[in-house]
Amino acid sequence: MATKTTPTSKPVNAATVPVGADFAQLITRLGSLLDRVEGLLPAPQQAVDWSASIAFRWRKHNGRGHLQAVAHPHKIHLSSLKGVDSQKALIEQNTRQFVAGRPANNVLLTGSRGTGKSSLVKACLNRFAKDGLRLIEVDKADLIDLPDIADLVAGRPERFIIFCDDLSFEASENAYKALKAILDGSIAAPAENLLVYATSNRRHLMPEYMQENLEYKHLDEEIHPGETSEEKISLSERFGLWVSFYPFDQDDYLGIVDHWLGTFGCKSSEAARTEALQWSISRGSRSGRIAYQFARDWSGRQMAKKQSR
């Protein structure tokens, strides 16, 4: 009886298989998917161009931080800050010690709004930039990255100030722990070329509540704060230098108005001073910021009058 044989299958050469429309479409979709995935990945870390500016901002993108040079730093002069002579002397001396390589303290500037706290830090940068001072502005949300920033500047010849403006924490936030560690509380020694200057309207950087008074204890005729208050105090105590700012009286306020009017090319007058006081009443504050804003408004109006003649 004849036996039936089945044809043996021949090996298929992949190179001979025609690429169909479905396969080409799959390749296109895979390429598109890879492009989208690459867009989500952090960019390669680039070396910092320290010569690009005297001031930098810490920026985050896709979870990775980097230093961004500030193209046009605010170059305010120390001589432009009026009514804060004692505060100016303290911070200028501390900064001078720092850029000279001598011991200096982290600084906490607290007090009334608009009295020149952040302007004083910027003025110190302008004053000592030629001596190697640099400033890095860090938002509160990015304080967790302070150890990374410290690693970036370690070994650099420049002297760096970490600037945290208008700093405060709510009771539920934990970012202050990173700040405490970089100030004084980490296993690593503080960086020799790095200080923290922070401004705040709160002396202890955190809100204080009436119920915390119930935690105070009376021992041997001494009053001891409770754990909540101790936690808040422990953060501000890590700043070696506290500088307080207070509301300006009328004479100081008008003196600042006169200064800024002169800066904008206008002469002080009784009419300008009277309107400056009315301006401060409408704003509910006599501060350097209010005086500066009034001077800009007054000077702009005076220039418009001259041009219309």
ABEGO torsion letter per residue (X at the ends): XBBBBBBBBBBBBAAABBBBAAAAAAAAAAAAAAAAAAAABBBBBBBBBAAABABBBBBBBGGBBBBBBBABBBBBBAAABBGAAAAAAAAAAAAAAAAAGBBBBBBBBBEBBGAGAAAAAAAAAAAAAAAGBBBBBBBAAAAAAAAAAAAAABGBABBBBBBBBGBBBBAABAAAAAAAAAABGBABBBBAABBBBBBBABAAGBBBBAAAAAABBBBGGBBBBBAAAAAAAAAAAABABBBBBBBBBAAAAAAAAAAAAAAAGBBBBAAAAAAAAAAAAAAGBBBAAAAAAAAAAAAAAAAAAAAAX
